[in-house]
Amino acid sequence: MSTFEKLSINTATIKRASLTEALDLSVAAGLSHIGLWRDKVAEVGLDTAVELVKASGLRVSSLCRGGFLTAANEAGQAAALEDNKAAILEAKALGTTEVIMVVGGLPDFSVAPGAVDAGGGAPAVAGGKDLVLARRRVADRLAELVPFALEHGVRLVLEALHPMYAADRAVLSTLGQALDLAAPHPAGAVGVVVDTFHVWWDPSLREQIARAGAEGRIATYQVCDFNLPIAADALLSRGFMGDGVIDFASIGAWVAGAGYDGPVEVEIFNEEIWNRPCADVIDTVKQRYAELVAPHLG
């Protein structure tokens, strides 16, 4: 097997590239997979995106993102269900079984389209800062989506985000929380992603990765580093593997030990990296992956 057989470049890593360019760059790099964000699909339309992916010969490792399930009002909840059903259908058309779910933050602060702008002030909704209630809404919306996901053979992949994003992006902060939320549902309908940037700090990470493997819920493994100092926009603190604090040897061994042997996506949000030529970014990703990630995947 090639060193890069499992490597997948997530389009977020080469944000400036169009879908056509991202596909061409991945093929030129000798890769077999690509991770897609829905914005790249929307730019060309689903039908065209499907044609482009098929023509490239690449397999779509995952589609990002669904989620944002914490709306407190009926209109927001209905809109979330509609958008997530659309994501499921897009994933099926694109040939992937995995939709990454960023579940949403507090209703008063979430960055979901159409949500109240973050920034504090008077609560926009009653209980808008109630974290427990927000998590309950995620569970309720997930239960409503599972039958649709099962019908179409697509898995809803819960992503725990670093706690600094709990207010605006994800009220799930640990892999254990994600697994607890998934537990009532079939493993084929609800899985989890192990994203090193978000979970590297968790003192229970080894045990929870083992649990995820035992429950058959690891849908994908995403890697990038956690850079210091944290960027002014904390979302952009991701970096190339090796540039930050993460121990890829340990986490990779835990993921492999849990039985996961699927694609490994590199997903980086970093303004400096985005401004570099995309081909150079992919070359650096391949080098760091070969040195720091692949040797520990078994």
LINPECOR-V786815 format. One line per field, one symbol per residue. ss: DSSP state (H for helix, E for strand, - for the rest). Layout:
ss: ???
//
This chain:
ss: ------EEEE--------HHHHHHHHHH----EEEEEHHHHHHH-HHHHHHHHHHH--EEEEEEEEE------HHHHHHHHHHHHHHHHHHHHH---EEEEE-E--------------------------HHHHHHHHHHHHHHHHHHHHHH--EEEEE---HHH----E----HHHHHHHH-------EEEEEEHHHH-----HHHHHHHHHH---EEEEEE-EE-------HHH-EE--------HHHHHHHHHH------EEE----HHHH---HHHHHHHHHHHHHHHHHHH--
//
